[in-house]
Amino acid sequence: MSLAGKVAVVTGSGAGLGLAYAQELARQGAAVIINDVSQDAADAAVASITEAGGKAAAVVAPVGSSETALQLVDTAVETFGGLDILVTNAGILRDKSLLKMTDDDFDAVINVHLRGTFTCVRAAYAYFKENGVAGRIVCIGSPTGQRGNFGQTNYAAAKAGIVGMVRTWAMEMKKAGVTVNAVIPVAATAMTKTVPFFQKAVEADERGEAMPEFFRRELGFGPAQDVAGVIAFLSSDEAAGVTGQAVGVGGDRLQVWSHPEAVVQEYHEGGWDYQTMLTEGRSILEANVQSVGETFPELPAELQPEDPAK
Ligand SMILES: NC(=O)c1ccc[n+]([C@@H]2O[C@H](COP(=O)([O-])OP(=O)(O)OC[C@H]3O[C@@H](n4cnc5c(N)ncnc54)[C@H](O)[C@@H]3O)[C@@H](O)[C@H]2O)c1
């Protein structure tokens, strides 16, 4: 098994994608610390792994604080003798358009995703450095962080921030041989169940049916298990040469996201004052407008969400 002898922490692994990641890491031989805010979900996740012959233990605590981050690392070390892999996956949504979004909506999402990723990665990296471990870190982003999405100010900020931190950490951790990558998943979970566009696909998944081909290929959307193999690969020794990347995965699709690069560079001696912007700069900006948001293909009629008015 490719991860035999390794120890992993997966945050938010009581359900959804995190559970699929934890189960796959365990299937590949890693001992896994399950983390969630729900005791029942965490216990069920541990049971699903141990009943399949794997090793797992639970830490029920909300990620965000340094205390939880240290508790996760300490429990991995005390229970399974070390730490090799961290997957920062825990997440929540508080979607609202900008004028309806409260300070609490903003802070809650930033705390779990952005601060939770920061505190957990800092604690894991401190352990890796102190113990000479060429650890593996996988942080979870989102298409929303890459492209923006209506009603997701807080979530876009957090997820774009996570990928920004990953780029920085890849530079800082290189010498220690620690890799850190972002995975941009798309999958049928409780989180995507609320999106009408994915309704039929998530319902099919919940009934245990195969995902419609259209979703698997055109949208890169499938069950959570489809993402787990990439997480396991990036967590393995085999992925030593991959760091600082943003890897998209879902359904039948694997993507390598580019990092932002300047698409046009022009020069004006003395700089770009307001008048120069009017005479030269404006046409450069207008000729090179970059798109925002994700574009989805038209859903075939049979896969259209139910009309809530009916
Ligand atoms: N499902 C998708 O298509 C999709 C797309 C892009 C990104 N993501 C990201 O993937 C991750 C998992 O999403 P999901 O769809 O499985 O969501 P989910 O809601 O199904 O599962 C999230 C899990 O995290 C737990 N959790 C919430 N707050 C926590 C906290 N403070 N500490 C510990 N655990 C906490 C929840 O209890 C839950 O078990 C999230 O970071 C999400 O933003 C998901």
The ligand as an ORCA input file, in Angstrom:
! r2SCAN-3c Opt
* xyz 0 1
  N     -18.629     19.749     -2.698
  C     -18.032     20.452     -3.635
  O     -18.330     20.356     -4.842
  C     -16.941     21.400     -3.270
  C     -16.450     22.272     -4.264
  C     -15.409     23.125     -3.951
  C     -14.853     23.096     -2.672
  N     -15.349     22.267     -1.724
  C     -14.724     22.293     -0.405
  O     -14.483     20.972      0.037
  C     -14.562     20.926      1.477
  C     -15.568     19.868      1.899
  O     -16.831     20.198      1.344
  P     -18.075     19.195      1.342
  O     -18.828     19.455      0.114
  O     -17.622     17.824      1.685
  O     -18.900     19.818      2.567
  P     -19.814     19.093      3.659
  O     -20.643     20.189      4.227
  O     -20.480     17.894      3.073
  O     -18.749     18.585      4.754
  C     -17.983     19.487      5.511
  C     -17.637     18.834      6.841
  O     -16.852     19.775      7.596
  C     -17.344     19.799      8.914
  N     -17.026     21.087      9.539
  C     -17.661     22.273      9.379
  N     -17.072     23.209     10.125
  C     -16.042     22.613     10.759
  C     -15.049     23.064     11.668
  N     -14.966     24.346     12.100
  N     -14.135     22.167     12.139
  C     -14.181     20.880     11.746
  N     -15.098     20.403     10.891
  C     -16.011     21.255     10.403
  C     -18.835     19.554      8.775
  O     -19.419     19.120      9.994
  C     -18.869     18.504      7.682
  O     -18.771     17.188      8.176
  C     -14.910     22.343      1.911
  O     -13.729     23.049      2.212
  C     -15.568     22.925      0.681
  O     -15.507     24.316      0.663
  C     -16.400     21.432     -1.986
*
